[in-house]
Amino acid sequence: MKKDFVKILKLDNEVEAQLMKNSLEERNIPHMVRSYHDSAYDGIYQFQKGWGVILAPESFKEEIMEIYNDIQHLDNE
């Protein structure tokens, strides 16, 4: 993990992760998507922790959260 990256938000599933990844790349926001899937344990940690997380510099947190909220809003329509 990059030194200045922090956990910004938890992702619930792979579709949400892909939507966020695409949106962040379009806006040139530095980020990493980290899945909690571990093949040795057949993904058991994803049931406990969620699908994964978005990691990014703290300075982008507000913008990333706005993008996430927009995606959530579209999903609920």
Number of C-alpha atoms within 10 A of each C-alpha: 9 10 7 10 17 18 16 18 15 17 23 15 14 12 11 15 21 13 13 20 16 11 16 18 11 9 9 9 15 12 21 18 17 16 20 18 17 11 8 7 9 9 14 14 15 18 11 9 15 16 21 20 21 21 22 23 17 13 11 15 17 11 13 21 13 11 16 20 12 11 15 12 10 9 9 6 5
